Amino acid sequence: MDLLSVLFILLLITKAILLVVIYFLWRSNSRLKEANHIIFLMKRRGIINEKLLEEIRKANPE
């Protein structure tokens, strides 16, 4: 194997790793947006209030 083919293989491996990382970041971001939307709808309908929301945030700091 020459140096060029080794570099090309390393480039492909790096690209695959980056794509996997980007996919998982995108997936977690879309779940966070969905959760925020559900909280917004619950607040709008009066199911959840600010005090309860603060308790939820204290229990789950993410």
Backbone bond lengths (Angstrom), bond angles and torsions (degrees), N, CA, C in turn:
res aa  C-N    CA-C-N  psi(-1)  N-CA   C-N-CA  omega(-1)  CA-C   N-CA-C  phi
1 M - - - 1.461 - - 1.519 109.04 -
2 D 1.286 114.80 134.32 1.461 117.78 176.92 1.530 109.63 -92.67
3 L 1.297 115.50 172.71 1.470 122.10 -174.96 1.526 112.06 -63.40
4 L 1.311 116.99 -36.45 1.458 120.66 -178.04 1.539 111.81 -64.69
5 S 1.310 117.43 -41.78 1.467 119.58 179.86 1.533 111.03 -70.00
6 V 1.325 118.04 -34.99 1.463 121.22 176.53 1.526 109.81 -64.62
7 L 1.319 117.45 -44.41 1.465 121.15 178.22 1.520 111.27 -63.13
8 F 1.323 117.03 -38.59 1.456 120.87 179.11 1.534 111.17 -64.92
9 I 1.324 116.83 -41.86 1.468 120.84 178.09 1.523 110.24 -64.82
10 L 1.321 117.96 -42.38 1.463 121.00 176.88 1.525 111.31 -62.45
11 L 1.317 117.09 -37.35 1.464 121.15 177.23 1.523 110.69 -64.02
12 L 1.319 117.77 -42.50 1.464 121.25 178.81 1.528 111.62 -64.91
13 I 1.323 116.77 -41.10 1.467 120.20 178.73 1.519 110.38 -64.57
14 T 1.333 116.83 -43.64 1.466 121.27 178.95 1.520 111.04 -62.45
15 K 1.311 116.74 -41.79 1.463 120.81 178.94 1.529 111.32 -63.54
16 A 1.321 117.20 -41.04 1.469 120.86 179.01 1.526 110.65 -64.41
17 I 1.326 117.02 -42.84 1.466 120.19 179.19 1.519 110.40 -63.19
18 L 1.320 117.78 -43.76 1.466 121.02 179.24 1.522 111.66 -62.94
19 L 1.318 117.45 -39.62 1.467 119.87 178.52 1.528 111.52 -64.03
20 V 1.326 117.14 -39.34 1.465 120.48 178.26 1.522 110.35 -65.23
21 V 1.341 117.24 -44.10 1.467 121.00 179.50 1.524 110.75 -63.07
22 I 1.323 117.46 -43.97 1.472 121.55 179.43 1.532 110.13 -62.89
23 Y 1.339 117.52 -39.99 1.464 120.56 179.07 1.526 111.13 -61.62
24 F 1.343 116.82 -46.85 1.459 118.82 -178.81 1.524 111.92 -67.54
25 L 1.322 118.17 -35.55 1.464 120.11 176.02 1.525 110.80 -65.83
26 W 1.320 117.34 -41.38 1.462 121.11 179.31 1.528 110.28 -64.53
27 R 1.339 116.19 -41.25 1.454 119.72 -178.64 1.528 111.65 -65.88
28 S 1.321 117.43 -41.76 1.465 119.65 179.60 1.525 110.39 -69.10
29 N 1.337 117.66 -34.20 1.458 121.01 178.14 1.521 111.02 -67.25
30 S 1.324 117.93 -39.28 1.466 119.51 -179.94 1.530 110.55 -69.85
31 R 1.336 117.81 -33.58 1.471 119.79 175.93 1.518 110.63 -66.62
32 L 1.323 116.99 -38.12 1.460 120.59 178.84 1.528 110.50 -65.45
33 K 1.326 117.16 -40.94 1.466 120.42 177.51 1.524 110.82 -63.37
34 E 1.324 116.42 -39.96 1.465 120.45 179.35 1.530 110.64 -64.90
35 A 1.324 116.42 -42.39 1.468 120.34 179.09 1.523 110.71 -64.21
36 N 1.330 117.38 -41.83 1.463 120.46 178.29 1.524 111.31 -64.11
37 H 1.317 117.17 -36.22 1.461 120.74 178.95 1.537 110.54 -67.43
38 I 1.327 116.57 -40.93 1.467 120.31 178.40 1.529 110.16 -63.67
39 I 1.342 116.89 -42.45 1.470 120.54 177.79 1.527 110.39 -62.33
40 F 1.340 116.75 -41.14 1.461 120.36 178.40 1.524 111.42 -60.59
41 L 1.338 116.65 -44.39 1.463 119.87 179.88 1.528 111.69 -65.73
42 M 1.331 116.20 -38.93 1.469 119.26 179.23 1.529 110.97 -66.68
43 K 1.335 117.10 -38.41 1.462 119.67 177.70 1.517 110.54 -66.56
44 R 1.324 116.90 -39.20 1.459 121.01 -178.61 1.525 111.87 -66.16
45 R 1.326 116.80 -35.67 1.462 120.20 -179.66 1.516 112.98 -86.75
46 G 1.310 117.53 -3.09 1.454 120.89 177.29 1.517 114.18 83.67
47 I 1.322 117.51 11.05 1.461 120.65 -179.97 1.527 109.90 -73.56
48 I 1.311 115.85 -33.57 1.460 121.04 -177.09 1.529 108.03 -128.07
49 N 1.324 116.91 141.14 1.460 119.58 177.53 1.528 109.49 -116.07
50 E 1.318 116.80 177.63 1.457 121.28 -174.95 1.527 112.38 -64.38
51 K 1.321 117.29 -37.34 1.462 120.01 -179.48 1.526 111.07 -64.20
52 L 1.318 116.47 -45.39 1.459 120.84 178.09 1.530 110.75 -65.37
53 L 1.313 116.37 -38.23 1.460 120.72 178.58 1.528 111.31 -63.46
54 E 1.330 117.64 -38.80 1.466 121.21 176.65 1.525 110.85 -64.59
55 E 1.323 117.37 -39.35 1.472 120.84 177.87 1.529 110.92 -64.06
56 I 1.324 116.20 -39.75 1.467 120.44 178.31 1.521 109.82 -64.85
57 R 1.328 117.12 -42.45 1.468 120.36 -179.78 1.522 111.74 -66.79
58 K 1.319 117.85 -34.92 1.471 120.33 176.60 1.521 110.86 -66.51
59 A 1.322 116.59 -39.36 1.463 120.85 -178.70 1.526 111.88 -72.83
60 N 1.330 116.87 -31.56 1.460 121.47 -178.45 1.522 108.58 -130.06
61 P 1.343 118.50 87.23 1.462 121.15 -172.83 1.526 115.72 -68.97
62 E 1.315 119.11 -6.59 1.455 120.78 178.25 1.484 108.30 -66.52
